[in-house]
Amino acid sequence: MAVTGEHGTDTGRDPAQGRIVAVLTASQILGGLGAGTGVAISSLAATSLSGSEAVGGLSQSIAVAGAAALAVPLGRLTARYGRRPALTFGYGAAATGAAVATLACATGSWPLLLAGLFLFGGGTAAGLAARYAATDRAGTRHAARDLSIVVWATTVGSVAGPNLAEPADALGRRLGLDAWSGPFAATAVAFTLTALGLFALLRPDPMRTPNPPPAKAAVKGGGSGRGGWAVLVAVSRARLAVAAMIVSHMVMVAVMTMTPVHLHHGAASLTVVGVVISLHIAGMYALSPLPGWLADRVGRLPVLIAGMAMLAVACVLAAVSSPHDVGRLTVALVLLGAGWSFGLVAGSALLTDAVERDERPAVQGLSDALMNAGAAGSSLLAGVVVTAFSYGVLATVSLALVAPMTVVLLRAGTRRPA
């Protein structure tokens, strides 16, 4: 019998769920290795090929924009054909992008490199979509936990990937490849293996649940087949979840992007900068099972509010830290990563709870597109704000985004869901 509670209807534990989560976790590790390797050298390669640091900075935004653009077709493919073809498409696009980037390095063409990095964003889009795939058969009692396990798996690739860039480049040179070609070629292989592995092993398809629960049209207000925008307009909890994730993502990207620059102004070594960013990444991914466990037990909204509190404290610490305050900035970056993790995990679970099964792919794809579009914009604006004003002003502006979102979440927490 279905159990209805705070988070919706629990359809029970599907016997196939363990295999699905295991396959998704493995794909996150392998795909994360590819993404981490490519991200580590994309700006360096773009700067080297173009001779312009501006183009080097643009490379990151192009990749994020590609992730935003590809998230929507991934959602549509999921709705029509299932998770397996959609995730395969995303990683296939990323593999193609990495191959194009390899060719760009060989020919010395930075415009071609940027084109490849745009497709490269498919790996990010697929990696984000994989977290939702973990919830399709989980049942609401375990949805946040299973989602967080898949997010946690990203830790391996995010940490190990950048460290593989230099050995891959050295191997590529020994094989006669041009500078930067080796890491992109290795990335293409990793993404290709990820796509093939998902296509072969992600069975049964998470979206193809036997005997899915009936739609609750009278409760949620609406028939199936609505697009993502229509769902957001109609379902207040879906809007709340998406807004919280967008704010978490924008604030994290803005402050994280400019922290290495701030530390550099204090004459911090690359080793110090690397340690700070590594600890930040650990806060983002390594701790993700904690918000997943809490979201299933105390509720989605309390975890979202806790995430906003962490982001707020991180912004305050960053705003009052000089370039020489390495310890304080490290604490700020760890809290920034943890706050993002709480926001992403709980927000994703709340969004999944809020909408009908057949409407989830469209709204999930739109949510990821909006998140990545916001991140692309915030990363560009962060540089402008720091150049025109200061890092402290950037952190203060970021806090100004977190505060009203926190108020909205607190007010929502005092109301019973419809």
LOMARLUM-340223 format. One line per field, with one value per residue (C-alpha): residue number from 1; residue in one letter; x, y, z. Coordinates in nm, 3 decimals, always signed. Example, Ala and Ser with C-alpha at 12.3 -4.5 7.8 and 13.67 -1.06 7.14 Angstrom:
BEGIN
k: c(1 | 2) $
r: c(A | S) $
X: c(+1.230 | +1.367) $
Y: c(-0.450 | -0.106) $
Z: c(+0.780 | +0.714) $
end
This chain:
BEGIN
k: c(1 | 2 | 3 | 4 | 5 | 6 | 7 | 8 | 9 | 10 | 11 | 12 | 13 | 14 | 15 | 16 | 17 | 18 | 19 | 20 | 21 | 22 | 23 | 24 | 25 | 26 | 27 | 28 | 29 | 30 | 31 | 32 | 33 | 34 | 35 | 36 | 37 | 38 | 39 | 40 | 41 | 42 | 43 | 44 | 45 | 46 | 47 | 48 | 49 | 50 | 51 | 52 | 53 | 54 | 55 | 56 | 57 | 58 | 59 | 60 | 61 | 62 | 63 | 64 | 65 | 66 | 67 | 68 | 69 | 70 | 71 | 72 | 73 | 74 | 75 | 76 | 77 | 78 | 79 | 80 | 81 | 82 | 83 | 84 | 85 | 86 | 87 | 88 | 89 | 90 | 91 | 92 | 93 | 94 | 95 | 96 | 97 | 98 | 99 | 100 | 101 | 102 | 103 | 104 | 105 | 106 | 107 | 108 | 109 | 110 | 111 | 112 | 113 | 114 | 115 | 116 | 117 | 118 | 119 | 120 | 121 | 122 | 123 | 124 | 125 | 126 | 127 | 128 | 129 | 130 | 131 | 132 | 133 | 134 | 135 | 136 | 137 | 138 | 139 | 140 | 141 | 142 | 143 | 144 | 145 | 146 | 147 | 148 | 149 | 150 | 151 | 152 | 153 | 154 | 155 | 156 | 157 | 158 | 159 | 160 | 161 | 162 | 163 | 164 | 165 | 166 | 167 | 168 | 169 | 170 | 171 | 172 | 173 | 174 | 175 | 176 | 177 | 178 | 179 | 180 | 181 | 182 | 183 | 184 | 185 | 186 | 187 | 188 | 189 | 190 | 191 | 192 | 193 | 194 | 195 | 196 | 197 | 198 | 199 | 200 | 201 | 202 | 203 | 204 | 205 | 206 | 207 | 208 | 209 | 210 | 211 | 212 | 213 | 214 | 215 | 216 | 217 | 218 | 219 | 220 | 221 | 222 | 223 | 224 | 225 | 226 | 227 | 228 | 229 | 230 | 231 | 232 | 233 | 234 | 235 | 236 | 237 | 238 | 239 | 240 | 241 | 242 | 243 | 244 | 245 | 246 | 247 | 248 | 249 | 250 | 251 | 252 | 253 | 254 | 255 | 256 | 257 | 258 | 259 | 260 | 261 | 262 | 263 | 264 | 265 | 266 | 267 | 268 | 269 | 270 | 271 | 272 | 273 | 274 | 275 | 276 | 277 | 278 | 279 | 280 | 281 | 282 | 283 | 284 | 285 | 286 | 287 | 288 | 289 | 290 | 291 | 292 | 293 | 294 | 295 | 296 | 297 | 298 | 299 | 300 | 301 | 302 | 303 | 304 | 305 | 306 | 307 | 308 | 309 | 310 | 311 | 312 | 313 | 314 | 315 | 316 | 317 | 318 | 319 | 320 | 321 | 322 | 323 | 324 | 325 | 326 | 327 | 328 | 329 | 330 | 331 | 332 | 333 | 334 | 335 | 336 | 337 | 338 | 339 | 340 | 341 | 342 | 343 | 344 | 345 | 346 | 347 | 348 | 349 | 350 | 351 | 352 | 353 | 354 | 355 | 356 | 357 | 358 | 359 | 360 | 361 | 362 | 363 | 364 | 365 | 366 | 367 | 368 | 369 | 370 | 371 | 372 | 373 | 374 | 375 | 376 | 377 | 378 | 379 | 380 | 381 | 382 | 383 | 384 | 385 | 386 | 387 | 388 | 389 | 390 | 391 | 392 | 393 | 394 | 395 | 396 | 397 | 398 | 399 | 400 | 401 | 402 | 403 | 404 | 405 | 406 | 407 | 408 | 409 | 410 | 411 | 412 | 413 | 414 | 415 | 416 | 417 | 418) $
r: c(M | A | V | T | G | E | H | G | T | D | T | G | R | D | P | A | Q | G | R | I | V | A | V | L | T | A | S | Q | I | L | G | G | L | G | A | G | T | G | V | A | I | S | S | L | A | A | T | S | L | S | G | S | E | A | V | G | G | L | S | Q | S | I | A | V | A | G | A | A | A | L | A | V | P | L | G | R | L | T | A | R | Y | G | R | R | P | A | L | T | F | G | Y | G | A | A | A | T | G | A | A | V | A | T | L | A | C | A | T | G | S | W | P | L | L | L | A | G | L | F | L | F | G | G | G | T | A | A | G | L | A | A | R | Y | A | A | T | D | R | A | G | T | R | H | A | A | R | D | L | S | I | V | V | W | A | T | T | V | G | S | V | A | G | P | N | L | A | E | P | A | D | A | L | G | R | R | L | G | L | D | A | W | S | G | P | F | A | A | T | A | V | A | F | T | L | T | A | L | G | L | F | A | L | L | R | P | D | P | M | R | T | P | N | P | P | P | A | K | A | A | V | K | G | G | G | S | G | R | G | G | W | A | V | L | V | A | V | S | R | A | R | L | A | V | A | A | M | I | V | S | H | M | V | M | V | A | V | M | T | M | T | P | V | H | L | H | H | G | A | A | S | L | T | V | V | G | V | V | I | S | L | H | I | A | G | M | Y | A | L | S | P | L | P | G | W | L | A | D | R | V | G | R | L | P | V | L | I | A | G | M | A | M | L | A | V | A | C | V | L | A | A | V | S | S | P | H | D | V | G | R | L | T | V | A | L | V | L | L | G | A | G | W | S | F | G | L | V | A | G | S | A | L | L | T | D | A | V | E | R | D | E | R | P | A | V | Q | G | L | S | D | A | L | M | N | A | G | A | A | G | S | S | L | L | A | G | V | V | V | T | A | F | S | Y | G | V | L | A | T | V | S | L | A | L | V | A | P | M | T | V | V | L | L | R | A | G | T | R | R | P | A) $
X: c(+0.000 | +0.132 | +0.226 | +0.152 | +0.347 | +0.523 | +0.718 | +0.438 | +0.357 | +0.610 | +0.584 | +0.825 | +1.173 | +1.210 | +1.430 | +1.614 | +1.710 | +2.038 | +2.170 | +2.055 | +2.231 | +2.548 | +2.558 | +2.488 | +2.756 | +3.014 | +2.917 | +2.964 | +3.313 | +3.424 | +3.245 | +3.376 | +3.732 | +3.674 | +3.510 | +3.773 | +4.060 | +3.904 | +3.809 | +4.159 | +4.318 | +4.043 | +4.123 | +4.497 | +4.454 | +4.226 | +4.471 | +4.764 | +4.592 | +4.444 | +4.713 | +4.433 | +4.345 | +3.996 | +3.940 | +4.081 | +3.822 | +3.549 | +3.620 | +3.470 | +3.156 | +3.117 | +3.126 | +2.866 | +2.649 | +2.672 | +2.553 | +2.258 | +2.166 | +2.188 | +1.991 | +1.657 | +1.693 | +1.814 | +1.488 | +1.286 | +1.472 | +1.412 | +1.039 | +1.009 | +1.261 | +1.384 | +1.693 | +1.930 | +1.913 | +1.918 | +2.226 | +2.399 | +2.327 | +2.467 | +2.794 | +2.813 | +2.790 | +3.065 | +3.286 | +3.233 | +3.321 | +3.640 | +3.736 | +3.674 | +3.888 | +4.166 | +4.151 | +4.147 | +4.469 | +4.629 | +4.532 | +4.584 | +4.225 | +4.081 | +3.734 | +3.716 | +3.825 | +3.537 | +3.295 | +3.423 | +3.390 | +3.027 | +2.953 | +3.176 | +2.902 | +2.695 | +2.898 | +2.793 | +2.430 | +2.431 | +2.605 | +2.339 | +2.058 | +2.198 | +2.107 | +1.742 | +1.768 | +1.856 | +1.517 | +1.291 | +1.249 | +1.368 | +1.039 | +1.024 | +1.161 | +1.498 | +1.494 | +1.722 | +1.964 | +2.000 | +2.031 | +2.305 | +2.503 | +2.519 | +2.623 | +2.887 | +3.043 | +3.138 | +3.400 | +3.633 | +3.643 | +3.645 | +3.949 | +4.140 | +4.062 | +4.268 | +4.565 | +4.553 | +4.584 | +4.963 | +5.037 | +4.790 | +4.961 | +5.303 | +5.179 | +5.021 | +5.344 | +5.535 | +5.282 | +5.339 | +5.029 | +5.037 | +5.029 | +4.698 | +4.577 | +4.660 | +4.426 | +4.138 | +4.192 | +4.188 | +3.871 | +3.709 | +3.789 | +3.647 | +3.322 | +3.288 | +3.329 | +3.077 | +2.820 | +2.871 | +2.857 | +2.529 | +2.377 | +2.476 | +2.423 | +2.151 | +1.882 | +1.602 | +1.568 | +1.488 | +1.201 | +1.040 | +0.893 | +0.642 | +0.294 | +0.376 | +0.153 | -0.149 | -0.129 | -0.287 | -0.452 | -0.698 | -0.416 | -0.151 | -0.394 | -0.307 | -0.290 | +0.020 | +0.226 | +0.279 | +0.610 | +0.862 | +0.755 | +0.389 | +0.471 | +0.671 | +0.387 | +0.133 | +0.323 | +0.452 | +0.680 | +0.847 | +0.917 | +1.053 | +1.288 | +1.419 | +1.471 | +1.666 | +1.891 | +1.954 | +2.052 | +2.276 | +2.448 | +2.493 | +2.637 | +2.871 | +3.006 | +3.046 | +3.242 | +3.440 | +3.546 | +3.706 | +3.858 | +4.179 | +4.220 | +4.170 | +4.427 | +4.668 | +4.651 | +4.780 | +5.073 | +4.935 | +5.117 | +4.946 | +4.979 | +4.782 | +4.518 | +4.493 | +4.442 | +4.169 | +3.981 | +4.022 | +3.869 | +3.588 | +3.519 | +3.524 | +3.258 | +3.049 | +3.056 | +3.213 | +2.953 | +2.650 | +2.525 | +2.464 | +2.202 | +2.054 | +2.009 | +1.872 | +1.632 | +1.472 | +1.435 | +1.368 | +1.231 | +1.345 | +1.275 | +1.478 | +1.779 | +1.736 | +1.723 | +2.037 | +2.209 | +2.117 | +2.251 | +2.585 | +2.599 | +2.524 | +2.801 | +3.040 | +2.960 | +3.009 | +3.346 | +3.457 | +3.348 | +3.560 | +3.866 | +4.175 | +4.380 | +4.616 | +4.344 | +4.398 | +4.248 | +3.929 | +3.889 | +3.934 | +3.654 | +3.440 | +3.500 | +3.425 | +3.098 | +3.024 | +3.062 | +2.856 | +2.580 | +2.566 | +2.545 | +2.257 | +2.077 | +2.129 | +2.036 | +1.734 | +1.619 | +1.638 | +1.443 | +1.179 | +1.140 | +1.096 | +0.833 | +0.644 | +0.556 | +0.397 | +0.619 | +0.549 | +0.620 | +0.950 | +1.189 | +1.073 | +1.089 | +1.414 | +1.580 | +1.454 | +1.578 | +1.929 | +1.925 | +1.831 | +2.093 | +2.370 | +2.254 | +2.262 | +2.609 | +2.737 | +2.601 | +2.728 | +3.078 | +3.096 | +2.948 | +3.177 | +3.482 | +3.320 | +3.227 | +3.572 | +3.742 | +3.519 | +3.489 | +3.637 | +3.607 | +3.436 | +3.167 | +3.115 | +3.063 | +2.822 | +2.619 | +2.607 | +2.477 | +2.206 | +2.085 | +2.088 | +1.898 | +1.564 | +1.573 | +1.615 | +1.314 | +1.102 | +1.203 | +1.128 | +0.783 | +0.720 | +0.823 | +0.541 | +0.278 | +0.155 | +0.205 | -0.107) $
Y: c(+0.000 | +0.347 | +0.560 | +0.930 | +1.170 | +1.503 | +1.421 | +1.273 | +0.911 | +0.640 | +0.361 | +0.135 | +0.006 | -0.124 | -0.437 | -0.295 | +0.026 | -0.104 | -0.193 | +0.140 | +0.340 | +0.132 | +0.192 | +0.564 | +0.590 | +0.424 | +0.655 | +0.958 | +0.844 | +0.779 | +1.078 | +1.295 | +1.193 | +1.316 | +1.638 | +1.710 | +1.654 | +1.874 | +2.157 | +2.166 | +2.257 | +2.424 | +2.781 | +2.719 | +2.570 | +2.854 | +3.115 | +2.941 | +2.905 | +3.257 | +3.451 | +3.616 | +3.568 | +3.698 | +3.406 | +3.175 | +3.299 | +3.272 | +2.902 | +2.815 | +3.016 | +2.850 | +2.506 | +2.607 | +2.759 | +2.430 | +2.245 | +2.483 | +2.448 | +2.068 | +2.020 | +2.090 | +1.837 | +1.585 | +1.636 | +1.593 | +1.276 | +1.141 | +1.208 | +1.039 | +0.754 | +0.719 | +0.798 | +0.555 | +0.711 | +1.063 | +1.011 | +0.830 | +1.130 | +1.375 | +1.191 | +1.123 | +1.498 | +1.553 | +1.290 | +1.460 | +1.795 | +1.655 | +1.510 | +1.848 | +2.012 | +1.762 | +1.858 | +2.227 | +2.190 | +2.005 | +2.279 | +2.573 | +2.699 | +2.858 | +2.915 | +2.542 | +2.478 | +2.691 | +2.500 | +2.176 | +2.307 | +2.398 | +2.033 | +1.937 | +2.082 | +1.773 | +1.587 | +1.835 | +1.821 | +1.440 | +1.429 | +1.654 | +1.456 | +1.133 | +1.249 | +1.259 | +0.914 | +0.784 | +0.897 | +0.744 | +0.407 | +0.504 | +0.580 | +0.903 | +0.748 | +0.694 | +0.939 | +1.204 | +0.940 | +0.766 | +1.100 | +1.208 | +0.887 | +0.965 | +1.324 | +1.196 | +0.980 | +1.298 | +1.354 | +1.096 | +1.249 | +1.607 | +1.547 | +1.296 | +1.438 | +1.758 | +1.558 | +1.342 | +1.637 | +1.667 | +1.292 | +1.279 | +1.574 | +1.415 | +1.085 | +1.267 | +1.446 | +1.118 | +0.981 | +1.278 | +1.481 | +1.858 | +2.043 | +2.005 | +1.737 | +1.448 | +1.550 | +1.622 | +1.288 | +1.110 | +1.298 | +1.186 | +0.825 | +0.863 | +1.017 | +0.755 | +0.471 | +0.640 | +0.668 | +0.306 | +0.181 | +0.357 | +0.235 | -0.124 | -0.146 | +0.100 | -0.166 | -0.153 | +0.208 | +0.405 | +0.588 | +0.268 | +0.168 | -0.119 | -0.015 | +0.351 | +0.519 | +0.702 | +1.075 | +1.283 | +1.536 | +1.655 | +1.727 | +1.873 | +2.045 | +1.915 | +1.653 | +1.507 | +1.637 | +1.991 | +2.153 | +2.253 | +2.618 | +2.523 | +2.305 | +2.580 | +2.825 | +2.581 | +2.416 | +2.645 | +2.387 | +2.322 | +2.695 | +2.704 | +2.411 | +2.550 | +2.898 | +2.758 | +2.552 | +2.846 | +3.074 | +2.806 | +2.746 | +3.113 | +3.208 | +2.909 | +2.971 | +3.348 | +3.332 | +3.019 | +3.158 | +3.470 | +3.325 | +3.208 | +3.561 | +3.707 | +3.466 | +3.548 | +3.914 | +3.800 | +3.623 | +3.276 | +2.999 | +2.774 | +2.493 | +2.692 | +2.786 | +2.422 | +2.304 | +2.563 | +2.469 | +2.097 | +2.142 | +2.341 | +2.055 | +1.811 | +2.025 | +2.014 | +1.642 | +1.438 | +1.554 | +1.506 | +1.186 | +1.394 | +1.628 | +1.327 | +1.140 | +1.449 | +1.537 | +1.193 | +1.213 | +1.575 | +1.705 | +1.888 | +2.243 | +2.227 | +2.102 | +2.379 | +2.637 | +2.489 | +2.513 | +2.880 | +2.943 | +2.787 | +2.995 | +3.310 | +3.241 | +3.163 | +3.495 | +3.688 | +3.521 | +3.586 | +3.949 | +4.022 | +3.820 | +3.988 | +3.811 | +3.696 | +3.529 | +3.184 | +3.002 | +3.208 | +3.184 | +2.807 | +2.781 | +3.006 | +2.790 | +2.465 | +2.612 | +2.743 | +2.392 | +2.232 | +2.491 | +2.420 | +2.046 | +2.091 | +2.314 | +2.082 | +1.758 | +1.885 | +2.106 | +1.818 | +1.593 | +1.861 | +1.918 | +1.545 | +1.528 | +1.830 | +1.714 | +1.414 | +1.139 | +1.204 | +1.575 | +1.535 | +1.508 | +1.837 | +2.037 | +1.871 | +1.955 | +2.313 | +2.339 | +2.230 | +2.465 | +2.758 | +2.658 | +2.647 | +2.966 | +3.138 | +3.001 | +3.123 | +3.469 | +3.484 | +3.376 | +3.656 | +3.916 | +3.806 | +3.914 | +4.247 | +4.316 | +4.229 | +4.437 | +4.738 | +4.707 | +4.424 | +4.062 | +4.178 | +4.353 | +4.034 | +3.833 | +4.098 | +4.093 | +3.714 | +3.742 | +3.972 | +3.683 | +3.432 | +3.644 | +3.680 | +3.316 | +3.216 | +3.427 | +3.265 | +2.918 | +3.000 | +3.126 | +2.814 | +2.601 | +2.748 | +2.643 | +2.291 | +2.165 | +2.159) $
Z: c(+0.000 | -0.084 | +0.213 | +0.190 | +0.410 | +0.406 | +0.094 | -0.113 | -0.193 | -0.117 | -0.369 | -0.180 | -0.255 | -0.610 | -0.626 | -0.928 | -0.746 | -0.603 | -0.949 | -1.092 | -0.822 | -0.864 | -1.241 | -1.199 | -0.932 | -1.157 | -1.443 | -1.219 | -1.125 | -1.483 | -1.630 | -1.348 | -1.433 | -1.787 | -1.678 | -1.414 | -1.658 | -1.925 | -1.691 | -1.545 | -1.879 | -2.083 | -1.979 | -2.012 | -2.358 | -2.471 | -2.341 | -2.509 | -2.846 | -2.853 | -2.669 | -2.469 | -2.103 | -2.182 | -2.418 | -2.151 | -1.903 | -2.165 | -2.209 | -1.871 | -1.939 | -2.280 | -2.120 | -1.861 | -2.134 | -2.323 | -2.014 | -1.985 | -2.354 | -2.353 | -2.031 | -2.201 | -2.486 | -2.227 | -2.041 | -2.358 | -2.453 | -2.104 | -2.125 | -2.464 | -2.450 | -2.091 | -1.885 | -2.059 | -2.410 | -2.266 | -2.048 | -2.335 | -2.558 | -2.302 | -2.255 | -2.630 | -2.693 | -2.435 | -2.602 | -2.938 | -2.781 | -2.632 | -2.971 | -3.134 | -2.865 | -2.939 | -3.306 | -3.214 | -3.016 | -3.305 | -3.553 | -3.320 | -3.361 | -3.049 | -3.203 | -3.273 | -2.914 | -2.783 | -3.006 | -2.861 | -2.506 | -2.572 | -2.654 | -2.361 | -2.140 | -2.222 | -1.961 | -1.693 | -1.808 | -1.801 | -1.465 | -1.313 | -1.478 | -1.331 | -0.982 | -1.081 | -1.238 | -0.893 | -0.761 | -1.028 | -0.853 | -0.506 | -0.332 | -0.135 | +0.185 | +0.016 | -0.277 | -0.124 | +0.007 | -0.329 | -0.507 | -0.267 | -0.325 | -0.697 | -0.620 | -0.379 | -0.650 | -0.834 | -0.562 | -0.714 | -1.060 | -0.940 | -0.721 | -0.933 | -1.278 | -1.253 | -1.129 | -1.442 | -1.681 | -1.663 | -1.703 | -1.994 | -2.158 | -2.114 | -2.258 | -2.550 | -2.633 | -2.625 | -2.873 | -3.101 | -3.010 | -2.980 | -2.649 | -2.462 | -2.704 | -2.471 | -2.185 | -2.422 | -2.598 | -2.262 | -2.174 | -2.500 | -2.412 | -2.059 | -2.185 | -2.458 | -2.207 | -1.978 | -2.259 | -2.366 | -2.009 | -1.940 | -2.264 | -2.192 | -1.817 | -1.711 | -1.730 | -1.645 | -1.746 | -1.427 | -1.595 | -1.715 | -1.381 | -1.406 | -1.292 | -1.215 | -0.954 | -1.095 | -1.150 | -0.875 | -1.106 | -0.844 | -0.600 | -0.826 | -1.061 | -1.386 | -1.646 | -1.792 | -2.076 | -1.948 | -2.034 | -1.771 | -1.767 | -1.727 | -1.431 | -1.262 | -1.311 | -1.167 | -0.880 | -0.605 | -0.443 | -0.777 | -0.813 | -0.461 | -0.522 | -0.851 | -0.707 | -0.411 | -0.639 | -0.873 | -0.583 | -0.432 | -0.765 | -0.856 | -0.517 | -0.506 | -0.857 | -0.811 | -0.484 | -0.576 | -0.915 | -0.772 | -0.453 | -0.629 | -0.768 | -0.419 | -0.273 | -0.554 | -0.453 | -0.114 | -0.282 | -0.206 | -0.390 | -0.641 | -0.387 | -0.129 | -0.384 | -0.489 | -0.131 | -0.069 | -0.386 | -0.315 | +0.030 | -0.129 | -0.372 | -0.081 | +0.088 | -0.230 | -0.295 | -0.016 | +0.239 | +0.012 | +0.184 | +0.498 | +0.344 | +0.166 | +0.493 | +0.668 | +0.386 | +0.407 | +0.784 | +0.884 | +0.553 | +0.242 | +0.361 | +0.686 | +0.488 | +0.229 | +0.508 | +0.665 | +0.326 | +0.294 | +0.645 | +0.545 | +0.229 | +0.430 | +0.682 | +0.396 | +0.228 | +0.553 | +0.617 | +0.260 | +0.276 | +0.584 | +0.476 | +0.339 | +0.068 | +0.345 | +0.558 | +0.413 | +0.711 | +0.716 | +0.340 | +0.360 | +0.616 | +0.395 | +0.087 | +0.272 | +0.402 | +0.054 | -0.087 | +0.191 | +0.154 | -0.219 | -0.149 | +0.097 | -0.154 | -0.450 | -0.277 | -0.085 | -0.372 | -0.620 | -0.384 | -0.324 | -0.698 | -0.756 | -0.482 | -0.612 | -0.964 | -1.128 | -1.261 | -1.629 | -1.584 | -1.400 | -1.698 | -1.852 | -1.530 | -1.418 | -1.749 | -1.729 | -1.370 | -1.468 | -1.767 | -1.543 | -1.286 | -1.543 | -1.714 | -1.377 | -1.309 | -1.646 | -1.577 | -1.220 | -1.319 | -1.576 | -1.341 | -1.058 | -1.255 | -1.339 | -0.975 | -0.843 | -1.113 | -1.056 | -0.677 | -0.469 | -0.363 | -0.045 | -0.246 | -0.449 | -0.131 | +0.000 | -0.323 | -0.299 | +0.057 | -0.076 | -0.294 | -0.008 | +0.248 | +0.064 | -0.046 | +0.318 | +0.417 | +0.145 | +0.261 | +0.625 | +0.529 | +0.321 | +0.616 | +0.825 | +0.570 | +0.516 | +0.160 | -0.056) $
end
